[in-house]
Amino acid sequence: QVQLVESGGGLVQAGGSLRLSCATSTAGFNINQWGWYRQAPGKQRELVASITDTNDIRFANSVKGRCAISRDNDKNAVYLEIDSLKPEDTAVYYCVAGRIPTFAYWGRGTQVTVSS
C-alpha cells in the first residue's frame, strides 16, 4: 500500500517561506514521479511542482522562480519549498506519486495559510 504523509503546513506571513515534507512509503509500486498539488477554495486544483526519478523537475508558472522540489531517497521523503509567499499561495497542499504520466497516489493534504 502506498502511503504519503505531508507535514509542515501552517500559518505563514506573506513574504515568508515554507517547507513541506512528505514521508513516502512506495516500496514495490514502481513509482517514478512525485509531486505537489494544491487546491484553494473555489479554485482549480494546480500541480505546483513535480520531480521524476531522473530528476526532471517542473513548476507551475505561479511559483516558478521561488519554488524548489527535492527528493531524499535515503529518507524516503519529498520536499517542497516556496519563498516569497503570497496570500494566493493559501491552499491545501497534497503530496502525490505515481508512474509517468499520472499521479495515482495522494496524501491527505496539509493546510497552508499565508496572511497578508
C-alpha positions as a printed Julia matrix, in Angstrom:
116×3 Matrix{Float64}:
   0.0    0.0     0.0
   1.33   3.41   -0.95
   1.35   5.94    1.87
   2.12   9.62    1.55
   2.06  11.76    4.68
   2.52  15.51    4.47
   3.8   17.78    7.2
   4.97  21.34    7.59
   1.85  23.33    6.82
   0.52  26.13    8.94
   0.14  29.88    9.09
   2.87  31.92    7.4
   3.19  35.65    6.79
   3.32  37.0     3.28
   6.9   37.27    2.12
   7.97  34.35    4.23
   8.94  30.82    3.28
   7.58  27.38    3.84
   8.99  23.89    3.59
   6.64  20.98    3.27
   7.75  17.41    3.76
   6.21  14.21    2.51
   7.1   10.88    4.06
   6.65   8.27    1.39
   6.1    4.54    1.55
   6.04   3.24   -2.01
   8.17   0.1    -1.98
   7.08  -2.4    -4.59
   4.9    0.04   -6.52
   7.38   1.11   -9.17
   6.83   4.83   -8.63
   8.85   7.11  -10.88
   7.46  10.55  -10.24
   6.45  12.62   -7.22
   4.85  15.99   -6.91
   2.81  18.52   -5.0
  -0.67  19.66   -5.92
  -2.57  22.41   -4.19
  -6.2   23.34   -4.02
  -7.61  26.62   -2.81
 -11.31  27.15   -2.09
 -13.2   27.9    -5.28
 -10.14  27.37   -7.47
  -9.0   24.62   -9.74
  -6.51  22.1    -8.43
  -2.98  23.02   -9.52
   0.15  20.92   -9.93
   2.7   23.1    -8.16
   5.83  21.08   -8.82
   6.93  17.62   -9.87
  10.11  15.59   -9.96
  10.87  12.3   -11.68
  13.3    9.53  -10.86
  15.68  11.08  -13.41
  15.32  14.48  -11.7
  13.26  16.06  -14.42
  11.69  18.95  -12.48
   8.77  21.14  -13.48
   6.99  24.03  -11.83
   3.7   25.8   -12.26
   4.08  29.31  -13.67
   2.56  30.66  -10.47
   5.56  29.54   -8.39
   8.36  29.49  -10.95
  11.45  31.25   -9.65
  10.5   30.95   -5.99
   9.94  27.23   -5.59
  12.08  24.13   -5.17
  11.25  20.45   -5.07
  13.61  17.71   -3.99
  13.77  14.05   -3.02
  15.8   12.23   -0.41
  15.9    8.56   -1.33
  17.63   7.6     1.92
  14.85   9.17    3.97
  12.03   8.23    1.55
  10.93  11.83    1.52
   9.93  14.54   -0.89
  10.16  18.23   -0.07
   8.6   21.42   -1.38
   9.93  24.87   -0.6
   8.27  28.09   -1.62
   9.76  31.51   -0.95
   8.25  35.0    -1.16
   4.87  33.61   -0.17
   1.75  35.41   -1.29
  -1.8   35.21    0.05
  -2.74  33.44   -3.17
  -0.45  30.57   -2.15
  -3.01  29.73    0.53
  -4.32  26.25   -0.18
  -4.32  22.64    0.9
  -1.11  21.09   -0.4
  -1.12  17.42   -1.4
   1.85  15.16   -1.88
   1.36  12.88   -4.88
   3.17   9.98   -6.51
   2.74   7.67   -9.45
   4.1    6.4   -12.71
   4.55   8.91  -15.52
   2.3   10.46  -16.75
  -0.19  10.13  -13.88
  -0.26  10.65  -10.13
  -2.32   7.77   -8.82
  -1.48   8.18   -5.15
  -2.36  11.12   -2.93
  -1.69  12.13    0.63
  -4.38  13.65    2.82
  -3.05  17.15    2.44
  -1.73  19.87    4.7
  -3.18  23.35    5.02
  -1.01  26.35    4.26
  -2.39  29.79    5.05
  -0.5   32.91    4.04
  -1.54  36.03    5.89
  -1.17  39.45    4.33
